[in-house]
Amino acid sequence: RDHWSGDVPLDQRKLQAMFDDTCTVIRSRFQKRDPEKFGELYAELVRMAQGAFAGEHAQVSQGDASLESFRNALIRSEGPSIKNEYLKELAISAGTASVGLVVIGVGLRALIHLGEKHGLIASDQNDAVGKVESLASAVRWDVHFSPMHFAILLAATMWGIWLSFAVRSMNLAFEQLQHAENDLMRPWSRLLTFGLLALILALFFHLRILTVSIGSVSTSQICDNLLIAVFVGL
């Protein structure tokens, strides 16, 4: 207002910030993919802002209620599609990563088998006795470690990450219309980050630095049973 001097009241500043945040979210969500929808929402937002701030006195409580109703309606209309879009994107990434991990695990197991067969890798089952000068005497494989089981565990972890988002985000917040996850991580970044954490934890389990037992199942058995590897990964 031209005749106003001094600081803007706190409640008006908060309401203005909420209008700004709302505008940022709808611009990010709709401006490029659906300009017509963005225009309609922006016009409605402007009308609400004019009703709240125009005139001799600001209608803060009315503006706050109108804005809250606007945001809730947008969550109800757009929330399901946003969640499904992110779940689909995450599922494609998880599927690609899990298939790649299984292929790598099986490939490593085949290479190890060939190495043991041709005496390039020594193990407790293929001791390099009498081959002190051979490569096998320098490269000894731990037969208790199975790269295939670890790959299966990490592949299951990818789907555990997908399931985690599906069951956690039952009710989306308005800000999630812009970013489905509050930490702002994209699917591949999420899979890589939590996949590495799962790998570290799996190594702890395998080395028995940390052991968790549920009934007759123990995390120390991840390299003995594929189902246990899948269970721990999930």
Secondary structure, DSSP 4 states (H G I P E B T S, - for coil): -TT--SPPPHHHHHHHHHHHHHHHHHHHHHTTT-HHHHHHHHHHHHHHHHHHHSSSS--HHHHHHHHHHHHHHHHHHHHHHHHHHHHHHHHHHHHHHHHHHHHHHHHHHHHHHHHHHTTSSEESSS--TT-TTSGGGT-EE-TT--HHHHHHHHHHHHHHHHHHHHHH-SS--GGGGT-SSTT---HHHHHHHHHHHHHHHHHHHHTTSS--EETTEEGGGTTT-HHHHHHHH-
